[in-house]
Amino acid sequence: MKPKVAIACQGGGSQTAFTAGVFKALFEQKVQDHFNIVSLSGTSGGAICAFLIWYALKKGDKIVWKRLIEFWEDNTAQTPQEKFFNDFAIKTVELASKGVIPQYNLSPSSPLIKTWFSFATQGLRSRFTDFKELLGAHINFSELANWGPQPEPPLLLLGACNILTGRLHKFNSYREAIKVEHLLASACVPNLFSAVAIEEMAYWDGLFSDNPPIDSLIKSDFVGIANLPQEIWVIKINPTTRDQIPVSADDIADRRNELEGNISLFQSLGEIESINSLFLKGAFKEEFLASIDVKEPIKIPKSFSDDPDRDYHIPMIEMSENLAKTLNYESKLDRSPESIHRLIQDGEKQGKSFVEARLKQMGIS
């Protein structure tokens, strides 16, 4: 029987083009032939990637990764005007981060910002400046609205933050119809976009909640007993370690962003580690485990772990060290073709290495 796998996608703006490359490699390596993908989760840019793969699987697309890669190609700066706008915006943010030029904090809802943005984006493709329109070029919103809840695997969980209640929130295909507003909410960076209103509530970027949602993937009331995974794979964007202590203002801000982006991830992994430790020590009665159809902890075998003494391991698919060292906070906003393609290519490389190693561990060459 194929192992049940959940794939969780961390957010990180344009850097999540790496995630698109990972998914391309996974499906080119026929991952679905060897694993049962029971759920996908994501936050912000990771939510977009997870959604487009989920959408392709639900629609039965022959090339599962094609829609996702086409989205990222469409999202790049293509015309000379778009490239100029992108480069100017990135350089301005970089100089402000370094303290070379003043930094002004203005609301994205302010008339001044709206007027400036309208003027600055004249002559650009509307899909380049309107995120909802960009999504609409790759998703049939009308079709999506008629789907209703999708309790059959794969499931989709999108992380967002309810800014009125202060609570974490997961939009969950197991319970509700996924809407375009859910995507917009998960990717709503508050200094770039106005809060996304859904019914009586308002939402910001999921980076303030779960980055990415993980703990809900192992809770039967969220995903159903039949969809509990045996393995969780995390496509990780923010690096865990640094070689040097950041000293300059922009390096400090960059490292702070990375650490904040990893907080909820490590908290969720800590929770799973605690549950697995209790499981392995026999803390749960057999009749309770039988009632929730759990026979083993969330794990993959020891020989695939980076620590052979551990009884379980949640692997992370991460950028190559060489690429990660060249990136900064501003690169999370960069939509230049060179940057996006470099991220996708590294994702393909890392994804291919990951699945080859996992199949080898299973005795499949």
Secondary structure, DSSP 4 states (H G I P E B T S, - for coil): -PPEEEEEE---GGGGHHHHHHHHHHHHTTHHHH-EEEEEEEETHHHHHHHHHHHHHHHT-SSTTHHHHHHHHHHS--SHHHHHHHHHHHHHHHHHHHTSS------TTSHHHHHHHHHHTTTS-HHHH-HHHHHHTTS-HHHHHTT----SSSEEEEEEEETTTTEEEEEETTTS---HHHHHHHT--TTTSPPEEETTEEEE-GGGS-SS--GGGG-HHHH-GGG--SEEEEE--S-S--SS---SHHHHHHHHHHHHHHHHHHHHHHHHHHHHHHHHTT-S-HHHHHHTT--S-S---GGGSSSTT-S----EE---HHHHHH--GGGGT---HHHHHHHHHHHHHHHHHHHHHHHHHTT--
